[in-house]
């Protein structure tokens, strides 16, 4: 493979998104190549020995690495401001590896109780099977963090903005508390995306993504990524991923490479539309409560403003009438689709109580602010006036 000579000048973000990690074959193709191969060959037995020993650069097996996957990893690392990146087959593969690889029996994990239900399953069901103690706290309450970490903590998993009610966790403040207690800080940054928030700059040790969301951004692939320092990824995560096998498909990696070329343009446009749509929803009499990180009335607006460049692409609101009102709203939509995905070019609405957070008890849902009337809306790239008309018309039908 042929790497273009790096620019002698520092490159700005959008240029890195188009050219970061670019590696061309001897054919000198314009678009990045897809290396659809499970394995690699060697000229000699000595070369194979050197590759496996790590004394000669090169790829050895698709589960260990791939040229197209490596282009994606390098490009995302450049966007995130991380030293290195490891791709995975899905977002939950990234989260589970980011959490489990550093832990051992007897360790203590502290995490906010408001997060994606699969992450909660990992914390509440899987980790205790392996002798890991887990304490859940209200993510915005620093006193709860201090109390939970006072006797030591091995790791914390943070999701901010949180799924689905978009609560904030102060990454810098929590990182200070957790580091003082000897722990590692892992941030699931999927709601903000690397365009809006870079947790490593606020003290986090590891950032994890479902690249299925904003990084692909067009609903085509599953994928995930783990980012951090080169030493941490080498010492803690690389062998874990190699030997447990959640390898990112080369084709999916190629789609993600192309997605990164436009992520900043897409996310910024989606944020502008989300801000306008949030204002329209907040003014409607059938909306009893609304959370949008870019609005001054968000209870954690100050923390979001400190950490995020814009208000984000997601809105959470409650429709009057509980579950019946929420379902009437969803069924009346004509442009916005009903789907549990997010970060897509198409606007998507979901009912968390009966989809993404259905495994939680009613009491636990109430504690994080999920009611029968709660709707999570991911704003896409349609004309925002069409989205406003669609949402308002659907609310009128409630």
Secondary structure as the mmCIF struct_conf table of DSSP 4:
data_model
#
loop_
_struct_conf.conf_type_id
_struct_conf.id
_struct_conf.beg_label_comp_id
_struct_conf.beg_label_asym_id
_struct_conf.beg_label_seq_id
_struct_conf.end_label_comp_id
_struct_conf.end_label_asym_id
_struct_conf.end_label_seq_id
STRN STRN1 UNK A 2 UNK A 3
HELX_LH_PP_P HELX_LH_PP_P1 UNK A 4 UNK A 7
BEND BEND1 UNK A 8 UNK A 9
HELX_LH_PP_P HELX_LH_PP_P2 UNK A 10 UNK A 12
HELX_RH_AL_P HELX_RH_AL_P1 UNK A 13 UNK A 19
TURN_TY1_P TURN_TY1_P1 UNK A 20 UNK A 21
STRN STRN2 UNK A 23 UNK A 24
TURN_TY1_P TURN_TY1_P2 UNK A 26 UNK A 27
BEND BEND2 UNK A 30 UNK A 31
HELX_LH_PP_P HELX_LH_PP_P3 UNK A 32 UNK A 33
BEND BEND3 UNK A 38 UNK A 38
STRN STRN3 UNK A 39 UNK A 39
BEND BEND4 UNK A 43 UNK A 44
HELX_RH_AL_P HELX_RH_AL_P2 UNK A 45 UNK A 53
TURN_TY1_P TURN_TY1_P3 UNK A 54 UNK A 54
BEND BEND5 UNK A 55 UNK A 56
BEND BEND6 UNK A 58 UNK A 58
STRN STRN4 UNK A 61 UNK A 61
TURN_TY1_P TURN_TY1_P4 UNK A 62 UNK A 64
HELX_RH_AL_P HELX_RH_AL_P3 UNK A 67 UNK A 80
TURN_TY1_P TURN_TY1_P5 UNK A 81 UNK A 81
BEND BEND7 UNK A 83 UNK A 83
STRN STRN5 UNK A 84 UNK A 88
BEND BEND8 UNK A 89 UNK A 90
HELX_RH_AL_P HELX_RH_AL_P4 UNK A 91 UNK A 100
TURN_TY1_P TURN_TY1_P6 UNK A 101 UNK A 102
TURN_TY1_P TURN_TY1_P7 UNK A 105 UNK A 106
STRN STRN6 UNK A 108 UNK A 112
BEND BEND9 UNK A 113 UNK A 113
BEND BEND10 UNK A 115 UNK A 115
HELX_RH_AL_P HELX_RH_AL_P5 UNK A 117 UNK A 121
HELX_RH_PI_P HELX_RH_PI_P1 UNK A 122 UNK A 126
HELX_RH_AL_P HELX_RH_AL_P6 UNK A 127 UNK A 129
TURN_TY1_P TURN_TY1_P8 UNK A 130 UNK A 131
STRN STRN7 UNK A 133 UNK A 137
TURN_TY1_P TURN_TY1_P9 UNK A 139 UNK A 140
HELX_RH_AL_P HELX_RH_AL_P7 UNK A 142 UNK A 149
TURN_TY1_P TURN_TY1_P10 UNK A 150 UNK A 151
BEND BEND11 UNK A 154 UNK A 154
STRN STRN8 UNK A 155 UNK A 159
BEND BEND12 UNK A 160 UNK A 161
HELX_LH_PP_P HELX_LH_PP_P4 UNK A 162 UNK A 162
TURN_TY1_P TURN_TY1_P11 UNK A 163 UNK A 165
HELX_RH_AL_P HELX_RH_AL_P8 UNK A 171 UNK A 180
TURN_TY1_P TURN_TY1_P12 UNK A 181 UNK A 182
STRN STRN9 UNK A 184 UNK A 188
TURN_TY1_P TURN_TY1_P13 UNK A 190 UNK A 192
HELX_RH_AL_P HELX_RH_AL_P9 UNK A 193 UNK A 196
HELX_RH_3T_P HELX_RH_3T_P1 UNK A 199 UNK A 202
TURN_TY1_P TURN_TY1_P14 UNK A 203 UNK A 203
BEND BEND13 UNK A 205 UNK A 205
STRN STRN10 UNK A 206 UNK A 210
TURN_TY1_P TURN_TY1_P15 UNK A 211 UNK A 216
BEND BEND14 UNK A 218 UNK A 219
STRN STRN11 UNK A 224 UNK A 228
HELX_RH_AL_P HELX_RH_AL_P10 UNK A 230 UNK A 232
HELX_RH_PI_P HELX_RH_PI_P2 UNK A 233 UNK A 237
HELX_RH_AL_P HELX_RH_AL_P11 UNK A 238 UNK A 244
HELX_LH_PP_P HELX_LH_PP_P5 UNK A 247 UNK A 249
HELX_RH_AL_P HELX_RH_AL_P12 UNK A 250 UNK A 282
TURN_TY1_P TURN_TY1_P16 UNK A 283 UNK A 283
BEND BEND15 UNK A 284 UNK A 284
TURN_TY1_P TURN_TY1_P17 UNK A 285 UNK A 286
STRN STRN12 UNK A 287 UNK A 291
TURN_TY1_P TURN_TY1_P18 UNK A 293 UNK A 294
BEND BEND16 UNK A 295 UNK A 295
TURN_TY1_P TURN_TY1_P19 UNK A 296 UNK A 297
BEND BEND17 UNK A 298 UNK A 298
TURN_TY1_P TURN_TY1_P20 UNK A 299 UNK A 300
HELX_RH_AL_P HELX_RH_AL_P13 UNK A 301 UNK A 307
BEND BEND18 UNK A 309 UNK A 310
BEND BEND19 UNK A 313 UNK A 313
STRN STRN13 UNK A 314 UNK A 319
TURN_TY1_P TURN_TY1_P21 UNK A 320 UNK A 321
HELX_RH_AL_P HELX_RH_AL_P14 UNK A 322 UNK A 332
BEND BEND20 UNK A 334 UNK A 336
STRN STRN14 UNK A 337 UNK A 338
BEND BEND21 UNK A 340 UNK A 340
BEND BEND22 UNK A 343 UNK A 343
BEND BEND23 UNK A 345 UNK A 346
STRN STRN15 UNK A 348 UNK A 350
HELX_RH_3T_P HELX_RH_3T_P2 UNK A 352 UNK A 354
TURN_TY1_P TURN_TY1_P22 UNK A 355 UNK A 359
BEND BEND24 UNK A 360 UNK A 360
HELX_RH_AL_P HELX_RH_AL_P15 UNK A 362 UNK A 368
TURN_TY1_P TURN_TY1_P23 UNK A 369 UNK A 369
TURN_TY1_P TURN_TY1_P24 UNK A 372 UNK A 373
STRN STRN16 UNK A 374 UNK A 378
BEND BEND25 UNK A 381 UNK A 382
HELX_RH_AL_P HELX_RH_AL_P16 UNK A 384 UNK A 396
TURN_TY1_P TURN_TY1_P25 UNK A 397 UNK A 397
#
